[in-house]
């Protein structure tokens, strides 16, 4: 069955699985989690950010410990397996790769644009309260080995300092942004296609599913009720996938 998957989709799935196995079952077994710190994408102005993370975060998934990680990668790879082959065959290799990676980049930039707005609000408030935020940035470095000492002069200052520290130390990771771009492109090119959804007894047209998912992701991302999931990253990927599919749709069957 795996050999029947078109080559690009198959190779993307293989790369994601190989990276996951290496980062979880080899390096973690050796108590060396550095791959997560190097390849996951930190906020661009965090001391932990590296330029290559813009791309490499697409191949990282939540750690296996606790069980969430295995569901993260399984869901993403199953979704890619479900929608990717059709797009790879209809768009061709070049456009399909452009779709995948630009959607991943779109997810990174939209997520961090929102991060930038939130972090600027926090830092402005802290500076207005007379707090030197450079010390928080120093302690946010993953290589920092000293004690975390946040200013607790008031509960407000402590909570804001803690929130800033968490934002600087918490990376985004996963192929979800790229895969949401694939789903959005599929919905744009094949809006009448029906898909099965858990707890709904009949297949639903994908053109109805995508807007609901995007609106829900926007709400969860902005409200902060995302449960640790980068919902706005999903939206960024979906926007890019939709735009590319609209551009390509006009010429898709011109020569067929």
URRAVEN-V91569 format. One record per pair of residues at least 12 apart in sequence whose ideal C-beta (glycine too) atoms are under 10 Angstrom apart, sorted by the first residue. I is the first residue (numbers start at 1). J is the second residue. If there is no record, write none. Layout:
((I J) (I J))
//
This chain:
((1 81) (2 14) (2 81) (4 85) (5 80) (5 81) (5 84) (5 85) (5 88) (6 84) (6 85) (6 86) (6 87) (6 88) (6 89) (6 93) (6 96) (7 88) (7 93) (8 84) (8 85) (8 87) (8 88) (8 92) (8 93) (8 94) (8 96) (8 97) (8 100) (9 77) (9 80) (9 81) (9 83) (9 84) (9 85) (9 86) (9 87) (9 88) (9 89) (9 96) (9 100) (9 182) (10 80) (10 81) (10 84) (10 85) (10 88) (12 58) (12 59) (12 77) (12 80) (12 81) (12 84) (12 88) (12 96) (12 97) (12 100) (12 175) (12 178) (12 179) (12 182) (13 73) (13 76) (13 77) (13 78) (13 80) (13 81) (13 84) (13 175) (14 77) (15 58) (15 59) (15 175) (16 58) (16 59) (16 60) (16 61) (16 73) (16 76) (16 77) (16 80) (16 174) (16 175) (17 59) (17 61) (17 73) (17 74) (17 77) (18 59) (19 35) (19 39) (19 56) (19 58) (19 59) (19 60) (19 61) (19 73) (20 59) (20 60) (20 61) (20 62) (20 63) (20 64) (20 69) (20 70) (20 72) (20 73) (20 74) (20 77) (21 64) (21 73) (22 35) (23 35) (23 36) (23 38) (23 39) (23 40) (23 59) (23 60) (23 61) (23 63) (23 64) (23 69) (24 36) (24 61) (24 62) (24 63) (24 64) (24 65) (24 69) (24 70) (24 73) (25 64) (28 63) (28 64) (28 65) (33 63) (33 142) (34 142) (35 56) (35 60) (36 60) (36 61) (36 62) (36 63) (36 142) (36 171) (36 173) (37 50) (37 53) (37 142) (37 143) (37 169) (37 171) (38 50) (38 52) (38 53) (38 56) (38 60) (38 142) (39 52) (39 53) (39 55) (39 56) (39 57) (39 58) (39 59) (39 60) (39 171) (39 173) (40 53) (40 56) (40 57) (40 59) (40 60) (40 61) (40 62) (40 170) (40 171) (40 172) (40 173) (40 174) (41 53) (41 54) (41 55) (41 56) (41 57) (41 58) (41 60) (41 104) (41 107) (41 108) (41 111) (41 112) (41 171) (41 172) (41 173) (41 174) (41 177) (41 230) (41 233) (42 57) (42 112) (42 115) (42 140) (42 142) (42 167) (42 168) (42 169) (42 170) (42 171) (42 172) (42 173) (43 111) (43 112) (43 115) (43 116) (43 118) (43 119) (43 140) (43 167) (43 168) (43 169) (43 170) (43 171) (43 172) (44 108) (44 109) (44 112) (44 115) (44 116) (45 112) (45 115) (45 116) (45 119) (45 120) (45 123) (45 137) (45 168) (46 112) (46 115) (46 119) (46 137) (46 140) (46 141) (46 142) (46 167) (46 168) (46 169) (46 170) (46 171) (47 137) (47 138) (47 139) (47 140) (47 141) (47 142) (47 143) (47 144) (47 168) (47 169) (48 140) (48 141) (48 142) (48 143) (48 144) (48 168) (48 169) (48 170) (48 171) (49 112) (49 168) (49 171) (53 108) (53 171) (53 172) (53 173) (54 104) (54 105) (54 108) (54 109) (54 112) (55 101) (55 104) (55 105) (55 108) (56 173) (57 104) (57 107) (57 108) (57 171) (57 172) (57 173) (57 174) (57 175) (57 177) (57 178) (57 230) (57 233) (58 76) (58 100) (58 101) (58 103) (58 104) (58 105) (58 107) (58 108) (58 173) (58 174) (58 175) (58 176) (58 177) (58 178) (58 179) (58 237) (59 104) (59 173) (59 174) (59 175) (59 178) (60 72) (60 73) (60 171) (60 172) (60 173) (60 174) (60 175) (61 73) (61 74) (61 75) (61 76) (61 77) (61 173) (61 174) (61 175) (61 176) (62 173) (62 174) (62 228) (62 229) (63 173) (68 228) (69 173) (69 174) (72 173) (72 174) (72 175) (72 176) (72 229) (73 174) (73 175) (75 174) (75 175) (75 176) (75 179) (76 174) (76 175) (76 176) (76 178) (76 179) (76 180) (77 175) (77 179) (78 179) (79 175) (79 176) (79 179) (79 180) (79 182) (79 183) (80 100) (80 175) (80 178) (80 179) (80 182) (80 183) (82 179) (82 182) (82 183) (82 186) (82 195) (82 196) (83 179) (83 182) (83 183) (83 184) (83 185) (83 186) (83 187) (83 190) (83 193) (83 195) (83 206) (84 96) (84 99) (84 100) (84 179) (84 182) (84 183) (84 186) (86 182) (86 185) (86 186) (86 189) (86 190) (86 193) (87 99) (87 100) (87 181) (87 182) (87 183) (87 185) (87 186) (87 189) (87 190) (87 241) (87 245) (88 100) (88 182) (90 185) (90 186) (90 189) (90 190) (90 248) (90 252) (90 253) (90 256) (91 185) (91 189) (91 244) (91 245) (91 248) (91 252) (92 248) (92 252) (95 185) (95 244) (95 245) (95 247) (95 248) (95 252) (96 182) (96 185) (98 240) (98 244) (98 248) (99 178) (99 181) (99 182) (99 184) (99 185) (99 237) (99 240) (99 241) (99 244) (99 245) (99 248) (100 175) (100 177) (100 178) (100 179) (100 181) (100 182) (100 185) (100 237) (100 240) (100 241) (101 178) (101 181) (101 240) (102 178) (102 181) (102 237) (102 240) (102 241) (102 243) (102 244) (103 175) (103 176) (103 177) (103 178) (103 179) (103 180) (103 181) (103 182) (103 183) (103 184) (103 185) (103 234) (103 236) (103 237) (103 238) (103 239) (103 240) (103 241) (103 242) (103 243) (103 244) (104 174) (104 175) (104 176) (104 177) (104 178) (104 179) (104 180) (104 181) (104 233) (104 236) (104 237) (104 240) (105 177) (105 178) (105 181) (105 236) (105 237) (105 240) (106 177) (106 178) (106 180) (106 181) (106 233) (106 235) (106 236) (106 237) (106 238) (106 239) (106 240) (106 241) (106 243) (106 244) (107 172) (107 174) (107 175) (107 176) (107 177) (107 178) (107 179) (107 180) (107 181) (107 230) (107 232) (107 233) (107 234) (107 235) (107 236) (107 237) (107 238) (107 239) (107 240) (107 241) (108 172) (108 177) (108 178) (108 230) (108 233) (108 236) (108 237) (109 177) (109 233) (109 236) (109 240) (110 177) (110 221) (110 230) (110 232) (110 233) (110 234) (110 235) (110 236) (110 237) (110 238) (110 239) (110 240) (111 172) (111 177) (111 221) (111 230) (111 231) (111 232) (111 233) (111 234) (111 235) (111 236) (111 237) (112 172) (112 230) (112 232) (112 233) (112 236) (113 232) (113 236) (114 221) (114 222) (114 230) (114 231) (114 232) (114 233) (114 235) (114 236) (115 167) (115 168) (115 170) (115 172) (115 230) (115 232) (118 163) (118 164) (118 167) (118 224) (119 133) (119 163) (119 164) (119 167) (119 168) (121 160) (122 136) (122 159) (122 160) (122 161) (122 163) (122 164) (122 167) (123 136) (123 137) (123 160) (123 164) (125 156) (125 157) (125 160) (125 164) (126 151) (126 156) (126 157) (126 160) (126 161) (126 163) (126 164) (129 151) (129 153) (129 154) (129 156) (129 157) (129 160) (129 161) (130 151) (130 153) (130 157) (131 150) (131 151) (131 153) (131 157) (131 160) (131 161) (131 164) (132 151) (133 160) (133 161) (133 164) (133 168) (135 149) (135 150) (135 151) (135 161) (136 148) (136 149) (136 150) (136 151) (136 160) (136 161) (136 162) (136 163) (136 164) (136 165) (136 168) (137 164) (137 165) (137 168) (139 161) (139 165) (139 168) (139 169) (140 164) (140 165) (140 166) (140 167) (140 168) (140 169) (140 170) (141 168) (141 169) (142 168) (142 169) (142 171) (144 169) (148 161) (148 162) (148 165) (148 169) (149 161) (150 162) (150 164) (150 165) (170 228) (170 230) (171 230) (172 229) (172 230) (172 232) (172 233) (173 230) (173 233) (174 229) (174 230) (174 233) (174 234) (175 237) (176 217) (176 229) (176 230) (176 231) (176 233) (176 234) (176 237) (177 230) (177 232) (177 233) (177 234) (177 235) (177 236) (177 237) (177 238) (177 240) (177 241) (178 233) (178 237) (178 240) (178 241) (179 234) (179 237) (179 238) (179 241) (180 210) (180 213) (180 214) (180 217) (180 233) (180 234) (180 235) (180 236) (180 237) (180 238) (180 239) (180 240) (180 241) (180 242) (181 234) (181 236) (181 237) (181 238) (181 239) (181 240) (181 241) (181 242) (181 243) (181 244) (181 245) (182 237) (182 238) (182 241) (182 245) (183 195) (183 206) (183 209) (183 210) (183 213) (183 214) (183 234) (183 237) (183 238) (183 241) (183 242) (184 206) (184 210) (184 213) (184 214) (184 234) (184 235) (184 237) (184 238) (184 239) (184 240) (184 241) (184 242) (184 243) (184 244) (184 245) (184 246) (185 237) (185 238) (185 240) (185 241) (185 242) (185 243) (185 244) (185 245) (185 246) (185 248) (185 249) (186 206) (186 210) (186 241) (186 245) (187 205) (187 206) (187 207) (187 208) (187 209) (187 210) (187 211) (187 213) (187 214) (187 238) (187 241) (187 242) (187 245) (188 206) (188 207) (188 210) (188 238) (188 241) (188 242) (188 243) (188 244) (188 245) (188 246) (188 247) (188 248) (188 249) (189 206) (189 241) (189 245) (189 246) (189 248) (189 249) (189 252) (190 205) (190 206) (190 207) (190 245) (191 205) (191 206) (191 207) (191 208) (191 210) (192 205) (192 206) (192 207) (193 205) (193 206) (193 207) (193 209) (194 206) (194 207) (194 208) (194 209) (195 209) (197 209) (197 212) (210 238) (210 241) (210 242) (211 238) (213 231) (213 234) (213 235) (213 238) (214 231) (214 234) (214 235) (214 238) (214 239) (214 242) (215 235) (216 231) (216 234) (216 235) (217 229) (217 230) (217 231) (217 232) (217 233) (217 234) (217 235) (217 236) (217 237) (217 238) (218 231) (218 232) (218 234) (218 235) (218 238) (219 231) (220 232) (220 234) (220 235) (221 233) (221 234) (221 235) (221 236) (222 235))
//
